[in-house]
Amino acid sequence: MAQNPPNLRPDLARAQVPETRNNQPKIGMVSLGCPKALVDSERILTRLRAEGYAISPDYQGAEAVIVNTCGFLDSAKAESLDAIGEALTENGRVIVTGCLGAEEDYIRGTHPSVLAVTGPHQYEQVLDAVHQAVPPSPDPFVDLLPATGVSLTPRHYSYLKISEGCNHKCKFCIIPDMRGKLASRPAHAILREAEKLLDNGVKELLIISQDTSAYGLDRRYDLNPWKDREVRSHITDLSRELGQLAHQNDLWVRLHYVYPYPHVRELIPLMADPANAVLPYLDIPFQHAHPDTLKRMARPAHGAKTLDEIAAWRADCPDITLRSTFIVGYPGETEAEFQTLLDWLDEAQLDRVGCFQYENVDGARSNALPDHVAPEIKQERWDRFMEKAQAISEAKLAAKVGRTMQVIVDEVDADAATCRTMSDAPEIDGNLFIDEGFEGLKPGDLVTVEVDEAGEYDLWGRMTS
């Protein structure tokens, strides 16, 4: 926390909280991992603020520090242990929560002096641990919590979690073991939270869950009362409501972590509708393209079928941006299977692509698969994959030169305004930079620009009158 940069990286962002009063107990927060963990951190901080705690932006000012960990990959576990160690060194009083918190013995084996360890979304246990370490001292006349709570992201965008857990059993993933099965929030609760965020000045809602397209399955797509009507707990209905709400307030809605189920095609007309603010953007974790690899992964997808779906999506919404992540070097992956993935990427022409080299995760079933790929082969395949993905990205961005588009401003400094187009999610995609005539801009502004230059992943533009 002492080294948190004032940038937009959400897992290291500073909490936006009011000024503190004298003698108010202060808690620090280090939030690691995915946006879903970030939402958990915000909920914890909001509860603490409601109980009279202040949020410290550094180690030295905190009476205890909460570290919200990630435990998905071995590298993430190592990062979490390092963060716990740093917090212990800088502060000394540390409470651990999050996904890695499910492995208390593992944590205490390295850091036996932590005050408490709790698992993911165990808010009450975290609060109990904080109460024991730093007793609350609320002042009901002073400690007034903003209606929208505490945010760890810039004020103009916010993550909105619609469900917890996952019903899939992908062999490389242990998320269901850590976070449980799918548990969807009621539609009216999500819409109510969205309204509160909009009232607080949020200009972009980033819809997240472990499996967004499965939203409502566990609730049997029940009806929920909302204002003068009922809304079904289904991703299509929820997206329509969120998109209409956003359109009325001139802001954006972006969908993340959407599995390519057949009913996803029902979302595409919403993205093509100018009266609905759901952005033409789909973040879909394809992971691979060869049917044998996908079968070994136990993935609910098939490479050839997804190409047909992609063609149908683009036919209905030509401006749609498709983002995905892939794994190379999965156990048993042959050169032929990897080449199928490269050929698939050539045909799919995805706009935004991320790639990971496979690594074992404690508890994952993929660890026991035969024919693990050598590290040097994984690296070589990753290099080839990223070279092709970069070439596709560069060509797609070059085609945008001369186009006029709306962008959202994320940051303004002395040199330029850093913005994002509708095709760019925070932190994971590219940027558009305005380096002339940007002095009057501020974060959260939605402005129209003409693109005049393109790079491998970023764009440059100038504002139009």
Number of C-alpha atoms within 10 A of each C-alpha: 21 12 9 14 11 9 13 16 16 21 19 21 22 26 20 15 19 14 7 16 13 5 8 16 21 21 24 27 29 25 29 23 21 14 21 19 21 24 21 20 28 19 17 23 27 21 18 23 23 18 19 22 25 23 27 22 22 19 24 16 16 20 18 25 31 28 24 30 28 25 25 21 19 14 14 17 20 13 17 27 23 14 19 26 17 16 26 19 12 15 18 19 20 29 26 26 27 30 26 25 25 19 15 16 12 14 20 15 9 13 16 12 14 18 19 22 23 22 21 20 22 14 19 12 15 22 16 13 20 23 14 11 17 17 12 16 14 16 13 10 6 10 19 14 17 13 12 15 20 23 23 24 23 20 17 20 24 22 22 22 23 24 23 21 18 23 16 16 17 19 18 25 20 21 20 17 15 21 19 14 17 22 20 24 17 22 26 19 14 18 20 12 15 21 17 15 23 21 13 15 14 20 23 25 24 17 22 22 25 25 21 24 23 23 28 24 16 15 16 11 19 15 17 15 13 14 8 5 8 13 20 20 23 23 24 19 16 20 22 19 18 23 25 18 21 23 17 11 16 12 24 23 26 25 23 22 18 23 21 21 13 10 13 17 16 13 19 23 15 21 25 19 14 11 13 22 27 29 24 25 22 24 21 19 20 21 22 28 25 20 16 14 21 19 14 17 21 15 19 14 19 18 19 12 11 18 17 11 17 17 13 14 22 15 12 14 17 12 16 21 18 20 23 20 15 18 18 24 25 26 22 15 18 14 12 10 19 21 16 17 21 21 13 19 19 13 10 16 18 18 23 24 22 16 17 16 15 21 21 19 19 15 13 18 16 22 15 12 13 9 11 18 17 10 13 10 14 21 16 12 19 19 13 15 21 16 12 16 22 17 13 21 20 18 16 19 19 19 11 16 16 13 11 16 16 14 23 27 22 24 18 19 12 8 12 17 25 20 27 22 20 18 21 22 20 15 10 12 17 19 24 26 24 24 18 12 11 18 14 7 18 15 18 21 16 20 16 17 21 18 23 15 17 19 14 16 20 18 23 19 23 19 18 10 6
